[in-house]
Amino acid sequence: MSENRDTDRREGRKAALIIALTTVLWLALQWVGRQQGWSAQVALLGDFAALAAYIYALALVWRIWRRGSGK
C-alpha cells in the first residue's frame, strides 16, 4: 500500500511538472514567435506540442485517480 502511495506521489509531481513546464514553454514560444514574426503554422506546431503534453499529464492524473478509486 505504501508503494502505491509513493508511486502516486511521484506521478503526481511528474504531472504537475509537465503542466507547469509546458505552460511556461508555450507562453515563451508564443512571445518569441510574435517578436520574430513567425507564421501561424509555426505557432500551431507549438500549440499541438503543448496539447500533447497536456494530454499526457491528464493521462497520468487519470491513472492516479483510477488507482485511488479502487481502494
C-alpha positions as CSV (number, residue, x, y, z in Angstrom):
1,M,0.0,0.0,0.0
2,S,2.9,2.4,0.8
3,E,4.4,1.6,-2.6
4,N,1.2,2.7,-4.3
5,R,1.2,6.0,-2.4
6,D,4.8,6.6,-3.3
7,T,4.0,5.9,-7.0
8,D,1.0,8.2,-6.9
9,R,3.1,11.0,-5.3
10,R,5.8,10.5,-7.9
11,E,3.4,10.5,-10.8
12,G,1.5,13.5,-9.3
13,R,4.7,15.5,-9.1
14,K,5.6,14.4,-12.7
15,A,2.2,15.6,-14.0
16,A,2.5,18.9,-12.1
17,L,5.9,19.5,-13.5
18,I,4.8,18.6,-17.1
19,I,1.9,21.0,-16.8
20,A,4.0,23.9,-15.4
21,L,6.9,23.5,-17.8
22,T,4.5,23.1,-20.8
23,T,2.7,26.3,-19.9
24,V,5.9,28.3,-19.4
25,L,7.5,27.0,-22.6
26,W,4.2,27.5,-24.6
27,L,4.0,31.1,-23.4
28,A,7.7,31.7,-24.2
29,L,7.2,30.2,-27.7
30,Q,4.2,32.5,-28.3
31,W,6.1,35.5,-27.2
32,V,9.3,34.7,-29.2
33,G,7.2,33.9,-32.3
34,R,5.4,37.2,-32.1
35,Q,8.7,39.1,-31.7
36,Q,10.3,37.2,-34.6
37,G,7.3,37.4,-36.8
38,W,6.9,33.6,-37.2
39,S,4.0,32.4,-39.3
40,A,0.8,31.0,-37.8
41,Q,1.8,27.5,-38.9
42,V,4.8,27.6,-36.6
43,A,2.6,28.7,-33.7
44,L,0.2,25.9,-34.5
45,L,3.0,23.4,-34.2
46,G,3.8,24.7,-30.7
47,D,0.1,24.6,-29.8
48,F,-0.1,20.9,-30.9
49,A,3.1,20.1,-28.9
50,A,1.6,21.7,-25.8
51,L,-1.7,19.9,-26.3
52,A,0.1,16.6,-26.5
53,A,1.9,17.3,-23.2
54,Y,-1.3,18.3,-21.5
55,I,-3.0,15.1,-22.7
56,Y,-0.1,13.1,-21.4
57,A,-0.3,14.8,-18.0
58,L,-4.1,14.2,-18.0
59,A,-3.4,10.5,-18.6
60,L,-1.1,10.4,-15.6
61,V,-3.6,12.1,-13.4
62,W,-6.4,9.8,-14.6
63,R,-4.3,6.8,-13.8
64,I,-3.6,8.1,-10.3
65,W,-7.3,8.8,-9.8
66,R,-8.3,5.3,-11.0
67,R,-5.9,3.6,-8.7
68,G,-7.2,5.6,-5.8
69,S,-10.9,4.9,-6.5
70,G,-10.2,1.1,-6.3
71,K,-9.4,1.3,-2.7
